[in-house]
């Protein structure tokens, strides 16, 4: 009996340990947005038909970080702290996001790309390494097609090039829904129209329902170096879609980030920054 009891206790302890490990998997958690360092300069740039918030940090070769849908520049706190040590880092809030205004003009990736091109002109920056997450990655690919002269390279994480690249059950995922809740809280804190989150979500959702719609021929015209990254537990974007993109974009490199999800820059910033530096070094 004593041996049986010890065996049961041992099994129960192992069960609790495994259950605890599973509940603590980092890809299933949404870490808090980190604090941003003090900006060297920041302001509101008048681009197209909006006022766009931007901030600059550090000195050196320029890197532009573009956040994902519903988010804002604050998601890049870890990366800004790292790359501002040896680069000029630019972040901004996309139209309607964070501190930036929006207009009644329908959201579209070409329009959002043109906002960032206008911002670079406003800041008198000729060419950047563009690191984009989710919608930011889509904007990076759009810029690679439409404005390659603005780019040294593109590093796009969790981007899609057709609407069927998004998982059908993404809205059933707890981590993704946690992000939507946090994005809403930040919108109400930062936006010049803090009570219009639902209207903003409706407006941008109309874009997501129909865009992007790029073909293999479109992607085949890209001439700047592209690195495509995706977390091995991404809740939103299909891995095989990212693999397809890597085959269709000439010379593209695919990086699968381990034990992270759509929110890799928050869940494993050291590996994420290492991926960026590797891409910039041509690895």
C-alpha positions as CSV (number, residue, x, y, z in Angstrom):
1,X,0.0,0.0,0.0
2,X,2.8,2.4,0.9
3,X,4.5,1.8,-2.5
4,X,1.1,2.4,-4.2
5,X,0.5,5.6,-2.3
6,X,4.0,6.9,-3.2
7,X,3.4,6.0,-6.8
8,X,0.1,7.9,-6.8
9,X,1.7,11.0,-5.2
10,X,4.6,10.9,-7.6
11,X,2.2,10.7,-10.6
12,X,0.1,13.5,-9.2
13,X,3.1,15.7,-8.7
14,X,4.2,15.1,-12.3
15,X,0.8,15.9,-13.5
16,X,0.7,19.2,-11.6
17,X,4.2,20.1,-13.0
18,X,3.2,19.3,-16.6
19,X,-0.1,21.2,-16.2
20,X,1.8,24.2,-14.7
21,X,4.3,24.2,-17.5
22,X,1.5,24.1,-20.1
23,X,-0.3,27.0,-18.4
24,X,2.9,29.0,-18.5
25,X,3.8,28.4,-22.1
26,X,5.1,31.8,-23.3
27,X,3.3,31.6,-26.7
28,X,0.0,31.4,-24.8
29,X,0.6,34.6,-22.8
30,X,0.4,38.3,-23.9
31,X,3.1,40.2,-22.0
32,X,2.5,43.8,-21.1
33,X,3.7,46.4,-23.6
34,X,7.1,47.6,-22.3
35,X,7.9,51.1,-21.3
36,X,9.3,53.2,-24.2
37,X,12.7,55.0,-23.8
38,X,12.7,58.8,-23.9
39,X,12.5,59.9,-27.5
40,X,15.1,62.1,-29.2
41,X,12.4,63.8,-31.1
42,X,8.6,63.2,-31.5
43,X,5.7,65.0,-33.0
44,X,2.7,65.0,-35.4
45,X,3.5,65.0,-39.1
46,X,0.9,66.1,-41.5
47,X,0.8,63.4,-44.1
48,X,-1.9,62.9,-46.8
49,X,-5.1,63.7,-45.0
50,X,-4.1,62.9,-41.4
51,X,-1.8,63.9,-38.6
52,X,0.6,61.0,-37.9
53,X,2.4,60.5,-34.6
54,X,6.1,59.6,-34.8
55,X,9.2,59.4,-32.6
56,X,12.9,59.0,-33.2
57,X,15.6,57.4,-31.1
58,X,19.4,57.0,-31.3
59,X,21.8,57.5,-34.2
60,X,23.0,55.5,-37.2
61,X,21.6,53.6,-40.1
62,X,17.8,54.1,-39.9
63,X,15.3,51.4,-39.0
64,X,11.5,52.0,-39.2
65,X,9.3,49.7,-37.0
66,X,5.7,49.5,-38.1
67,X,3.2,48.0,-35.6
68,X,0.2,45.7,-36.4
69,X,-3.5,46.4,-36.7
70,X,-5.3,48.0,-33.7
71,X,-1.9,48.5,-32.0
72,X,0.5,51.4,-31.7
73,X,4.2,52.2,-31.6
74,X,4.4,51.3,-27.9
75,X,4.6,47.6,-28.8
76,X,8.2,48.1,-29.9
77,X,9.6,49.1,-26.5
78,X,12.1,46.2,-26.3
79,X,13.3,46.7,-29.8
80,X,13.7,50.5,-29.5
81,X,15.8,50.1,-26.4
82,X,18.1,47.6,-28.2
83,X,18.4,49.1,-31.6
84,X,18.7,52.8,-30.5
85,X,22.1,51.8,-29.2
86,X,23.5,51.7,-32.7
87,X,20.8,52.8,-35.1
88,X,18.4,55.7,-35.8
89,X,15.1,54.1,-34.8
90,X,11.8,55.5,-36.1
91,X,8.4,54.4,-34.8
92,X,5.0,55.8,-35.7
93,X,1.3,55.2,-35.1
94,X,-0.4,54.2,-38.3
95,X,-3.5,56.2,-39.4
96,X,-6.3,55.9,-36.9
97,X,-4.1,54.0,-34.5
98,X,-2.7,55.3,-31.2
99,X,-2.1,59.1,-31.3
100,X,-2.6,59.4,-35.1
101,X,-5.8,60.8,-36.6
102,X,-8.0,59.1,-39.2
103,X,-10.2,60.5,-42.0
104,X,-13.4,59.2,-43.6
105,X,-11.2,57.8,-46.5
106,X,-11.5,54.0,-46.5
107,X,-8.5,52.2,-45.0
108,X,-6.3,50.4,-47.5
109,X,-2.8,49.1,-47.5
110,X,-1.7,51.3,-50.4
111,X,-3.0,54.3,-48.5
112,X,-1.2,53.3,-45.3
113,X,2.0,52.7,-47.2
114,X,1.7,56.1,-48.8
115,X,1.4,57.6,-45.2
116,X,4.8,56.0,-44.3
117,X,6.5,57.1,-47.5
118,X,5.2,60.6,-46.8
119,X,6.5,60.4,-43.2
120,X,10.0,59.4,-44.4
121,X,10.0,62.4,-46.7
122,X,8.8,64.6,-43.9
123,X,11.7,63.3,-41.7
124,X,14.1,63.7,-44.7
125,X,15.1,60.0,-44.5
126,X,16.0,58.5,-47.8
127,X,16.1,54.8,-47.1
128,X,15.3,52.5,-44.2
129,X,15.4,48.9,-43.0
130,X,11.7,48.3,-42.4
131,X,10.6,45.9,-39.7
132,X,6.9,45.3,-39.8
133,X,4.6,43.2,-37.7
134,X,1.3,41.8,-39.0
135,X,-0.4,44.8,-40.8
136,X,3.1,46.5,-40.5
137,X,4.6,43.6,-42.4
138,X,1.9,43.9,-45.1
139,X,2.8,47.6,-45.4
140,X,6.4,46.6,-45.7
141,X,5.7,44.2,-48.6
142,X,3.5,46.8,-50.2
143,X,6.3,49.4,-50.0
144,X,8.7,46.8,-51.5
145,X,6.4,46.6,-54.5
146,X,5.5,50.3,-54.8
147,X,8.4,52.2,-53.4
148,X,11.5,50.0,-53.3
149,X,13.7,53.2,-53.5
150,X,12.8,53.8,-49.9
151,X,14.0,50.4,-48.6
152,X,17.3,48.8,-47.7
153,X,15.4,45.6,-46.8
154,X,12.1,44.4,-45.4
155,X,11.7,42.2,-42.3
156,X,8.0,41.2,-42.2
157,X,6.7,39.1,-39.3
158,X,3.2,37.5,-39.4
159,X,2.2,39.1,-42.7
160,X,-0.2,37.8,-45.2
161,X,-0.6,38.7,-48.9
162,X,-4.1,37.3,-49.5
163,X,-7.1,37.2,-47.1
164,X,-7.1,33.4,-47.0
165,X,-3.7,33.5,-45.3
166,X,-5.5,34.4,-42.0
167,X,-6.7,31.5,-39.9
168,X,-10.5,31.2,-39.8
169,X,-10.5,30.6,-36.0
170,X,-8.3,33.4,-35.0
171,X,-11.1,35.2,-33.1
172,X,-11.6,32.1,-30.9
173,X,-8.1,32.4,-29.5
174,X,-7.8,33.8,-26.0
175,X,-4.4,35.4,-26.5
176,X,-5.5,37.2,-29.6
177,X,-8.7,38.4,-27.8
178,X,-6.5,39.6,-24.9
179,X,-4.6,41.7,-27.4
180,X,-7.8,43.2,-28.8
181,X,-8.8,44.2,-25.3
182,X,-5.4,45.7,-24.5
183,X,-5.5,47.6,-27.9
184,X,-8.9,49.0,-27.0
185,X,-7.6,50.2,-23.6
186,X,-4.6,51.9,-25.2
187,X,-6.7,53.4,-27.9
188,X,-8.9,55.1,-25.3
189,X,-5.8,56.3,-23.5
190,X,-3.9,57.7,-26.6
191,X,-6.3,58.5,-29.3
192,X,-7.5,62.0,-30.1
193,X,-11.0,60.3,-30.5
194,X,-10.9,58.1,-27.5
195,X,-14.6,57.2,-27.6
196,X,-14.5,55.9,-31.2
197,X,-12.8,52.6,-30.9
198,X,-15.7,50.6,-32.2
199,X,-16.1,52.9,-35.2
200,X,-12.3,52.6,-35.9
201,X,-12.5,48.8,-35.6
202,X,-15.4,48.7,-38.0
203,X,-13.6,50.9,-40.5
204,X,-10.4,48.9,-40.5
205,X,-12.2,45.6,-40.5
206,X,-13.6,46.5,-43.9
207,X,-10.1,46.6,-45.2
208,X,-9.2,43.2,-43.6
209,X,-12.2,41.6,-45.2
210,X,-11.0,42.3,-48.7
211,X,-7.2,43.1,-48.6
212,X,-4.5,42.3,-49.5
213,X,-5.1,40.5,-52.8
214,X,-1.6,40.2,-54.2
215,X,-0.7,37.6,-56.8
216,X,2.5,35.5,-57.3
217,X,3.2,37.9,-60.3
218,X,3.0,40.9,-57.9
219,X,5.3,39.3,-55.4
220,X,7.7,38.2,-58.1
221,X,8.5,41.8,-58.9
222,X,10.0,42.5,-55.5
223,X,13.6,43.4,-55.8
224,X,14.6,44.4,-52.3
225,X,15.9,41.8,-49.8
226,X,13.0,40.3,-47.7
227,X,13.0,38.2,-44.6
228,X,9.7,36.6,-43.6
229,X,9.3,35.6,-39.9
230,X,6.5,33.7,-38.2
231,X,6.1,32.3,-34.7
232,X,5.6,28.5,-34.6
233,X,2.4,29.1,-32.6
234,X,1.0,32.1,-34.5
235,X,-2.7,32.4,-33.8
236,X,-3.6,34.5,-36.9
237,X,-1.4,33.7,-39.9
238,X,-1.0,30.3,-41.5
239,X,2.5,28.8,-41.6
240,X,2.0,27.3,-45.1
241,X,0.9,30.8,-46.3
242,X,4.1,32.3,-45.1
243,X,6.1,29.4,-46.7
244,X,4.3,30.2,-50.0
245,X,5.2,33.8,-49.7
246,X,8.9,32.9,-49.2
247,X,8.8,30.9,-52.5
248,X,7.1,33.6,-54.5
249,X,9.2,36.6,-53.3
250,X,12.6,36.4,-55.1
251,X,15.4,35.5,-52.7
252,X,13.2,35.8,-49.6
253,X,14.4,34.1,-46.4
254,X,12.0,32.3,-44.0
255,X,12.6,32.4,-40.2
256,X,10.4,30.3,-37.9
257,X,10.5,31.8,-34.4
258,X,10.4,29.1,-31.7
259,X,7.9,28.9,-28.9
260,X,6.2,32.2,-29.7
261,X,3.0,33.4,-31.4
262,X,1.7,36.4,-33.2
263,X,3.2,38.5,-30.4
264,X,6.8,37.3,-30.7
265,X,8.4,40.7,-30.1
266,X,6.9,40.8,-26.6
267,X,7.2,37.1,-25.8
268,X,10.9,36.6,-26.7
269,X,12.4,40.0,-27.4
270,X,16.0,38.7,-27.3
271,X,15.5,36.1,-30.0
272,X,13.3,38.6,-32.0
273,X,16.1,41.2,-32.0
274,X,18.6,38.5,-32.9
275,X,16.4,37.6,-35.9
276,X,16.4,41.2,-37.0
277,X,20.2,41.6,-36.7
278,X,20.7,38.4,-38.5
279,X,18.6,39.6,-41.4
280,X,20.4,42.9,-41.5
281,X,23.7,41.0,-41.7
282,X,22.4,38.9,-44.6
283,X,21.9,35.7,-42.6
